[in-house]
Amino acid sequence: MNEEEYLLVCLMEEASEIAQAAAKSIRFGLDDTHPDRPKETNEQDLLTEFYQLLTVMELLQENGQIKKLSTADIQKIKVKKKAKLIEYMNYSKDKGKLRE
């Protein structure tokens, strides 16, 4: 395994940890804590995992293994994603699956 592959596996692991933190937040609430870590809420865990994923992405970019997008390109991606999320949240509400 080379460095790029190693970091990509780390990226996969971080993405998985974000999913796990989100699932725990849904099941137990963002303000809940794990008995072994009473000072760390699920919200803090979710944020920590998110920024750890960003750190791996930054390292991949710094090493030239993936492109670094411009601020404008990042903003376009975010605006497009927000619009799609809102569109499908509204659709889910219309179908009676998402409550206000």
N, CA, C and O of each residue as an XYZ file, in Angstrom:
400
protein
N       0.856     -1.169      0.000
C       0.000      0.000      0.000
C       0.902      1.231      0.000
O       1.890      1.292      0.733
N       0.551      2.200     -0.825
C       1.316      3.444     -0.824
C       0.612      4.491      0.048
O      -0.454      4.236      0.609
N       1.227      5.664      0.149
C       0.692      6.715      1.026
C      -0.704      7.155      0.597
O      -1.579      7.366      1.436
N      -0.906      7.291     -0.702
C      -2.218      7.702     -1.192
C      -3.288      6.688     -0.792
O      -4.354      7.067     -0.306
N      -3.010      5.426     -0.991
C      -3.961      4.379     -0.619
C      -4.215      4.385      0.887
O      -5.350      4.224      1.336
N      -3.156      4.569      1.652
C      -3.293      4.620      3.110
C      -4.244      5.743      3.521
O      -5.148      5.538      4.330
N      -4.029      6.933      2.955
C      -4.876      8.072      3.313
C      -6.313      7.877      2.828
O      -7.255      8.301      3.498
N      -6.485      7.247      1.683
C      -7.840      6.983      1.202
C      -8.572      6.003      2.114
O      -9.775      6.144      2.334
N      -7.864      5.018      2.641
C      -8.478      4.105      3.620
C      -8.842      4.880      4.885
O      -9.912      4.673      5.457
N      -7.958      5.766      5.317
C      -8.262      6.609      6.488
C      -9.497      7.462      6.226
O     -10.327      7.647      7.116
N      -9.620      7.981      5.009
C     -10.784      8.776      4.637
C     -12.061      7.934      4.732
O     -13.085      8.397      5.233
N     -11.983      6.700      4.248
C     -13.123      5.782      4.355
C     -13.499      5.553      5.815
O     -14.678      5.560      6.167
N     -12.503      5.351      6.655
C     -12.764      5.112      8.076
C     -13.427      6.319      8.717
O     -14.374      6.173      9.490
N     -12.934      7.513      8.398
C     -13.526      8.731      8.972
C     -14.966      8.904      8.502
O     -15.831      9.289      9.289
N     -15.234      8.624      7.228
C     -16.605      8.731      6.714
C     -17.526      7.764      7.454
O     -18.667      8.098      7.775
N     -17.023      6.579      7.716
C     -17.790      5.584      8.464
C     -18.048      6.055      9.894
O     -19.130      5.837     10.437
N     -17.064      6.693     10.491
C     -17.226      7.190     11.861
C     -18.229      8.335     11.920
O     -18.932      8.489     12.919
N     -18.304      9.141     10.862
C     -19.328     10.187     10.795
C     -20.709      9.539     10.750
O     -21.629      9.972     11.444
N     -20.846      8.507      9.933
C     -22.128      7.801      9.839
C     -22.526      7.222     11.193
O     -23.689      7.304     11.588
N     -21.576      6.645     11.893
C     -21.864      6.064     13.206
C     -22.275      7.154     14.199
O     -23.219      6.967     14.966
N     -21.576      8.284     14.188
C     -21.908      9.382     15.100
C     -23.291      9.951     14.782
O     -24.039     10.308     15.692
N     -23.631     10.034     13.503
C     -24.958     10.526     13.113
C     -26.045      9.554     13.570
O     -27.094      9.974     14.058
N     -25.793      8.259     13.411
C     -26.770      7.251     13.837
C     -27.003      7.320     15.342
O     -28.142      7.223     15.798
N     -25.943      7.485     16.110
C     -26.093      7.595     17.566
C     -26.858      8.859     17.935
O     -27.640      8.862     18.886
N     -26.632      9.929     17.183
C     -27.346     11.179     17.443
C     -28.833     11.023     17.180
O     -29.656     11.588     17.901
N     -29.183     10.263     16.156
C     -30.599     10.012     15.862
C     -31.215      9.146     16.952
O     -32.316      9.423     17.429
N     -30.502      8.104     17.341
C     -31.050      7.157     18.321
C     -31.149      7.742     19.717
O     -32.125      7.493     20.425
N     -30.147      8.519     20.125
C     -30.075      8.955     21.523
C     -30.142     10.468     21.714
O     -30.268     10.933     22.847
N     -30.060     11.249     20.634
C     -30.099     12.704     20.723
C     -28.710     13.311     20.656
O     -27.724     12.701     21.069
N     -28.653     14.516     20.132
C     -27.372     15.218     19.994
C     -26.748     15.564     21.339
O     -25.525     15.647     21.455
N     -27.578     15.765     22.350
C     -27.065     16.175     23.660
C     -26.666     15.009     24.556
O     -26.089     15.217     25.623
N     -26.966     13.794     24.132
C     -26.654     12.625     24.951
C     -25.148     12.375     24.968
O     -24.415     12.815     24.082
N     -24.714     11.663     25.991
C     -23.293     11.322     26.123
C     -23.142      9.819     26.314
O     -24.071      9.135     26.743
N     -21.974      9.327     25.993
C     -21.641      7.921     26.232
C     -21.219      7.797     27.694
O     -20.531      8.683     28.201
N     -21.609      6.729     28.386
C     -21.240      6.579     29.804
C     -19.728      6.662     30.059
O     -19.300      7.129     31.114
N     -18.928      6.211     29.097
C     -17.469      6.258     29.266
C     -16.878      7.632     28.975
O     -15.732      7.908     29.327
N     -17.681      8.510     28.316
C     -17.211      9.857     27.963
C     -18.294     10.878     28.305
O     -18.877     11.480     27.404
N     -18.567     11.079     29.587
C     -19.711     11.916     29.979
C     -19.582     13.398     29.620
O     -20.575     14.125     29.653
N     -18.391     13.849     29.281
C     -18.229     15.267     28.937
C     -18.305     15.510     27.428
O     -18.256     16.656     26.982
N     -18.423     14.441     26.646
C     -18.464     14.562     25.184
C     -19.846     14.171     24.674
O     -20.241     13.008     24.758
N     -20.575     15.150     24.146
C     -21.913     14.871     23.624
C     -21.819     14.233     22.240
O     -20.770     14.252     21.596
N     -22.926     13.676     21.808
C     -22.984     13.130     20.452
C     -22.737     14.221     19.415
O     -22.143     13.964     18.368
N     -23.192     15.432     19.703
C     -22.939     16.553     18.799
C     -21.439     16.818     18.684
O     -20.922     17.001     17.582
N     -20.746     16.840     19.812
C     -19.297     17.059     19.787
C     -18.591     15.935     19.040
O     -17.638     16.179     18.299
N     -19.056     14.712     19.236
C     -18.472     13.564     18.546
C     -18.674     13.691     17.036
O     -17.756     13.428     16.260
N     -19.866     14.090     16.626
C     -20.163     14.271     15.208
C     -19.261     15.345     14.594
O     -18.712     15.159     13.508
N     -19.118     16.459     15.296
C     -18.249     17.533     14.805
C     -16.787     17.095     14.750
O     -16.077     17.403     13.793
N     -16.345     16.383     15.772
C     -14.965     15.889     15.794
C     -14.703     14.982     14.601
O     -13.691     15.128     13.917
N     -15.604     14.054     14.352
C     -15.420     13.125     13.229
C     -15.429     13.863     11.897
O     -14.659     13.527     10.997
N     -16.294     14.868     11.763
C     -16.348     15.667     10.535
C     -15.015     16.368     10.286
O     -14.484     16.326      9.176
N     -14.482     17.007     11.313
C     -13.231     17.742     11.121
C     -12.032     16.812     10.977
O     -11.031     17.188     10.368
N     -12.118     15.616     11.522
C     -11.062     14.636     11.277
C     -11.083     14.197      9.815
O     -10.028     14.000      9.213
N     -12.278     14.044      9.242
C     -12.379     13.720      7.824
C     -11.801     14.854      6.984
O     -11.054     14.608      6.036
N     -12.142     16.085      7.326
C     -11.592     17.231      6.595
C     -10.070     17.261      6.674
O      -9.403     17.631      5.708
N      -9.526     16.877      7.810
C      -8.074     16.854      7.978
C      -7.433     15.859      7.023
O      -6.392     16.148      6.431
N      -8.044     14.693      6.869
C      -7.509     13.705      5.922
C      -7.597     14.262      4.500
O      -6.656     14.110      3.721
N      -8.710     14.900      4.155
C      -8.851     15.512      2.828
C      -7.774     16.568      2.604
O      -7.173     16.632      1.532
N      -7.536     17.391      3.617
C      -6.507     18.424      3.499
C      -5.134     17.814      3.265
O      -4.351     18.328      2.466
N      -4.839     16.725      3.956
C      -3.549     16.060      3.780
C      -3.420     15.496      2.359
O      -2.359     15.596      1.743
N      -4.487     14.913      1.850
C      -4.479     14.434      0.466
C      -4.234     15.585     -0.509
O      -3.525     15.423     -1.502
N      -4.819     16.742     -0.224
C      -4.622     17.917     -1.073
C      -3.204     18.462     -0.944
O      -2.559     18.775     -1.945
N      -2.726     18.574      0.277
C      -1.368     19.085      0.500
C      -0.321     18.213     -0.186
O       0.699     18.714     -0.658
N      -0.577     16.912     -0.239
C       0.352     15.976     -0.875
C       0.169     15.916     -2.387
O       0.890     15.193     -3.074
N      -0.796     16.677     -2.905
C      -1.041     16.694     -4.343
C      -1.738     15.446     -4.861
O      -1.724     15.179     -6.063
N      -2.342     14.689     -3.969
C      -2.996     13.446     -4.375
C      -4.423     13.674     -4.857
O      -4.955     12.878     -5.631
N      -5.037     14.747     -4.406
C      -6.320     15.184     -4.946
C      -6.262     16.695     -5.112
O      -5.478     17.381     -4.457
N      -7.116     17.201     -6.009
C      -7.127     18.637     -6.283
C      -7.670     19.426     -5.100
O      -8.497     18.943     -4.327
N      -7.189     20.633     -4.987
C      -7.765     21.571     -4.035
C      -8.696     22.476     -4.828
O      -8.271     23.144     -5.770
N      -9.960     22.494     -4.444
C     -10.941     23.302     -5.152
C     -10.864     24.757     -4.703
O     -10.453     25.058     -3.582
N     -11.261     25.637     -5.589
C     -11.317     27.055     -5.241
C     -12.490     27.289     -4.294
O     -13.414     26.479     -4.215
N     -12.439     28.397     -3.586
C     -13.535     28.764     -2.689
C     -14.840     28.878     -3.471
O     -15.897     28.474     -2.986
N     -14.761     29.427     -4.678
C     -15.959     29.571     -5.516
C     -16.526     28.205     -5.899
O     -17.740     28.006     -5.866
N     -15.658     27.268     -6.261
C     -16.124     25.922     -6.617
C     -16.752     25.220     -5.415
O     -17.776     24.548     -5.546
N     -16.142     25.376     -4.261
C     -16.692     24.780     -3.036
C     -18.072     25.361     -2.752
O     -19.002     24.630     -2.412
N     -18.200     26.669     -2.891
C     -19.484     27.327     -2.640
C     -20.551     26.825     -3.601
O     -21.693     26.605     -3.197
N     -20.195     26.641     -4.868
C     -21.153     26.119     -5.855
C     -21.642     24.728     -5.454
O     -22.835     24.436     -5.529
N     -20.722     23.883     -5.033
C     -21.080     22.523     -4.603
C     -22.037     22.582     -3.420
O     -23.032     21.858     -3.381
N     -21.730     23.454     -2.450
C     -22.559     23.556     -1.250
C     -23.950     24.100     -1.566
O     -24.946     23.597     -1.046
N     -24.023     25.121     -2.413
C     -25.315     25.709     -2.786
C     -26.174     24.668     -3.503
O     -27.366     24.539     -3.223
N     -25.563     23.929     -4.428
C     -26.289     22.892     -5.168
C     -26.802     21.806     -4.223
O     -27.937     21.350     -4.358
N     -25.974     21.393     -3.274
C     -26.375     20.344     -2.330
C     -27.497     20.826     -1.418
O     -28.447     20.086     -1.163
N     -27.397     22.064     -0.923
C     -28.459     22.603     -0.068
C     -29.789     22.633     -0.807
O     -30.825     22.275     -0.246
N     -29.760     23.062     -2.071
C     -30.991     23.126     -2.864
C     -31.598     21.735     -3.024
O     -32.812     21.567     -2.908
N     -30.756     20.742     -3.288
C     -31.246     19.372     -3.459
C     -31.805     18.832     -2.142
O     -32.837     18.161     -2.138
N     -31.134     19.117     -1.031
C     -31.634     18.680      0.274
C     -33.003     19.280      0.564
O     -33.912     18.578      1.009
N     -33.151     20.571      0.314
C     -34.426     21.248      0.559
C     -35.512     20.673     -0.346
O     -36.636     20.438      0.096
N     -35.171     20.448     -1.614
C     -36.135     19.875     -2.560
C     -36.652     18.523     -2.060
O     -37.857     18.275     -2.055
N     -35.738     17.663     -1.645
C     -36.159     16.329     -1.223
C     -36.755     16.308      0.182
O     -37.552     15.423      0.492
N     -36.391     17.254      1.030
C     -37.075     17.360      2.327
C     -38.527     17.757      2.104
O     -39.431     17.213      2.738
N     -38.749     18.709      1.197
C     -40.117     19.120      0.890
C     -40.914     17.974      0.276
O     -42.089     17.793      0.596
N     -40.289     17.208     -0.595
C     -40.947     16.042     -1.187
C     -41.327     15.036     -0.098
O     -42.433     14.494     -0.103
N     -40.414     14.795      0.820
C     -40.674     13.865      1.917
C     -41.825     14.364      2.795
O     -42.653     13.573      3.248
N     -41.872     15.683      3.032
C     -42.989     16.265      3.791
C     -44.300     16.054      3.045
O     -45.311     15.676      3.638
N     -44.273     16.303      1.729
C     -45.480     16.120      0.917
C     -45.979     14.678      0.959
O     -47.182     14.431      0.888
N     -45.062     13.738      1.073
C     -45.416     12.318      1.132
C     -45.813     11.884      2.545
O     -46.187     10.731      2.763
N     -45.729     12.814      3.503
C     -46.111     12.517      4.874
C     -45.062     11.758      5.670
O     -45.362     11.227      6.739
N     -43.840     11.699      5.166
C     -42.780     10.952      5.843
C     -41.927     11.816      6.755
O     -41.361     11.315      7.728
N     -41.825     13.090      6.461
C     -41.023     14.008      7.277
C     -41.960     14.964      7.983
O     -42.762     15.655      7.355
N     -41.846     14.992      9.296
C     -42.683     15.892     10.092
C     -41.978     17.236     10.234
O     -40.754     17.336     10.146
N     -42.784     18.252     10.453
C     -42.250     19.612     10.650
C     -41.393     19.687     11.878
O     -40.864     20.752     12.197
